[in-house]
Amino acid sequence: MPTQKKRPKRKQAKPPPERPRRARPSSKADPAPAVRTPGPLQYKVVELSTVDEGALERTVNQWVGQGWNLDGVQFAMRESSKRPAMAFIFFTREGAAATHDEEEARERLMRLSEAGSLTAELAADHARVHAKRARGRVLPISAHDRLAQLAGLDEAEPPERGLILEPEE
């Protein structure tokens, strides 16, 4: 067994000399800082599907310019890459929380549905089919007929029958 060298004993370091403390002159002219109780906060979440330096800068500058304070950034990562797939940027500002008027939202949806979009037509068709079924007059229809209804065809085209090949002898 090899012998180990003995370590020399360390000298205890003396603590640094204590500095004389100067008394802080108390001035009545210096007002105490005003303590303000924070009010309710509004939160804003911005989702970025393209995460790069430019998109982050533009988003932060845009919302900070509108009076929001940057609260944080959360990245959603891909398993196969070190680059984030998405970013969520959180902002706050003082103020009462936004209220949502349900009646106004319903009116807006009705205006959108009356605009004549394809989605509105499909929703109206869906509502008509359910209304008929509720009356008990409509029997369940096949998937082929339903697809024809959704495509806007009056009648479903008959399904094509393929040729039956006879095995050669």
C-alpha positions in Angstrom: 0.0 0.0 0.0 1.5 3.3 -1.1 2.0 5.9 1.5 0.2 9.2 1.2 1.9 12.5 1.8 0.5 14.4 4.7 -1.1 17.7 3.7 0.2 20.8 5.5 -2.3 22.3 7.8 -4.0 25.4 6.4 -3.8 28.6 8.2 -7.1 30.1 9.1 -7.8 33.1 7.0 -8.4 36.2 9.0 -11.7 37.9 8.2 -11.4 41.2 6.5 -11.3 44.2 8.8 -14.7 45.6 9.4 -15.4 48.9 7.7 -16.8 51.7 9.6 -20.4 52.3 8.7 -21.5 55.7 7.9 -24.8 56.9 9.1 -27.1 57.6 6.1 -28.3 61.1 6.4 -32.1 61.0 6.6 -33.6 63.7 4.6 -37.2 64.7 4.8 -37.0 65.9 1.2 -36.7 62.3 -0.1 -40.3 61.1 -0.3 -40.9 57.4 0.3 -41.6 55.5 -2.9 -45.3 55.2 -3.6 -46.6 51.7 -3.2 -49.3 51.0 -5.7 -51.5 48.0 -5.5 -51.8 46.3 -8.9 -55.2 46.0 -10.4 -56.6 43.1 -12.4 -54.6 41.9 -15.3 -55.6 41.1 -18.8 -53.7 38.3 -20.6 -52.9 37.9 -24.3 -51.6 34.8 -25.8 -50.1 34.8 -29.3 -49.4 31.6 -31.1 -46.6 31.5 -33.7 -46.5 28.5 -36.0 -43.3 29.8 -37.7 -40.7 30.2 -35.0 -37.7 32.3 -36.1 -36.0 35.4 -34.9 -37.9 37.7 -37.2 -41.4 36.4 -36.3 -40.6 36.6 -32.6 -39.3 40.2 -32.9 -42.2 41.4 -35.0 -44.7 39.9 -32.6 -43.1 41.3 -29.4 -42.6 44.7 -31.0 -46.2 44.8 -32.2 -47.9 43.9 -28.9 -45.5 45.9 -26.7 -46.2 48.9 -28.9 -49.9 48.5 -28.2 -49.3 48.7 -24.4 -48.9 45.0 -23.5 -46.0 43.8 -21.3 -44.1 40.7 -22.3 -44.7 38.0 -19.7 -43.0 35.0 -21.2 -42.4 32.7 -24.1 -43.2 29.0 -24.2 -41.8 26.8 -27.0 -43.4 23.6 -28.3 -40.7 21.3 -29.4 -40.6 18.5 -32.0 -39.2 15.1 -30.9 -37.1 14.8 -34.1 -35.6 18.3 -34.1 -34.0 20.7 -31.8 -35.9 23.6 -33.5 -39.2 24.5 -31.9 -42.4 23.7 -33.9 -44.5 26.5 -32.3 -44.1 29.3 -29.8 -46.7 30.8 -27.5 -45.9 34.4 -26.4 -47.7 35.7 -23.3 -48.4 39.3 -22.7 -50.1 41.1 -19.8 -51.5 44.6 -19.1 -53.4 46.2 -16.3 -57.1 46.6 -16.8 -60.4 44.8 -16.3 -60.8 41.5 -17.9 -62.5 41.5 -21.2 -66.2 40.6 -21.1 -67.8 38.5 -23.8 -71.3 39.3 -25.0 -72.9 36.0 -25.9 -75.8 37.6 -27.7 -73.4 39.6 -29.9 -71.5 36.4 -30.7 -74.8 34.7 -31.7 -75.7 37.6 -33.9 -72.3 37.5 -35.6 -72.6 33.8 -36.3 -76.0 34.4 -37.8 -74.6 37.1 -40.1 -71.8 34.8 -41.1 -74.2 32.0 -41.8 -76.4 34.2 -44.0 -73.4 35.2 -46.1 -73.9 32.2 -48.4 -70.7 30.3 -47.7 -70.3 26.6 -48.5 -70.0 25.9 -44.8 -73.3 27.8 -44.1 -75.0 25.7 -46.8 -73.7 22.5 -45.3 -74.8 23.5 -41.9 -78.3 24.5 -43.2 -78.5 21.1 -45.0 -77.5 19.3 -41.9 -80.1 21.2 -39.9 -82.8 20.3 -42.4 -81.9 16.6 -42.3 -82.1 16.6 -38.6 -85.4 18.4 -38.6 -86.8 15.8 -40.9 -85.5 13.0 -38.8 -87.0 14.5 -35.7 -90.4 14.5 -37.4 -90.0 10.7 -38.0 -90.4 10.9 -41.7 -86.9 10.3 -42.8 -85.4 6.8 -42.8 -81.7 6.4 -42.3 -80.0 6.9 -45.7 -76.9 5.2 -47.0 -73.5 6.8 -46.9 -73.5 7.1 -50.7 -76.8 9.0 -50.7 -75.6 11.3 -47.9 -72.4 12.1 -49.8 -74.6 12.9 -52.8 -76.7 15.3 -50.7 -73.6 17.0 -49.3 -72.2 17.4 -52.9 -75.5 19.1 -53.8 -76.7 16.5 -56.3 -80.5 16.0 -56.6 -80.2 12.3 -56.8 -77.3 10.0 -56.1 -75.8 8.5 -59.2 -76.2 4.7 -59.3 -73.1 2.9 -58.1 -71.0 1.6 -60.9 -70.8 -2.1 -61.3 -67.6 -3.5 -62.4 -67.2 -6.2 -65.0 -67.0 -9.7 -63.7 -64.2 -11.6 -65.4 -64.7 -15.3 -65.9 -61.6 -17.4 -65.1 -60.0 -18.9 -68.2 -60.2 -22.6 -68.6 
